[in-house]
Amino acid sequence: MPTINLNEAKANLSRLVDAAAAGEEIIIAKAGKPVVRLLPIENPAPRQPGIAKGRVTDAFFEPLTEKELSAWEM
């Protein structure tokens, strides 16, 4: 489990991500103090189509009210 300083991690992020994806755990340090751990995601959950089925009503497609529009313009 190597410890890499932040500047080196920024310069080699792609290589570090590849190493982590291959199963290596990497510690990133700032000013010599370990701050974060880079490790692979174990068995990411597959996307499930239709997860919102039945939860979206026709009101979702209606135009916004003036009050809702003004909130977006802040």
Helices and strands as residue ranges (DSSP letters): E 3-5, H 6-11, H 13-21, E 26-30, E 33-38, G 58-61, H 66-72
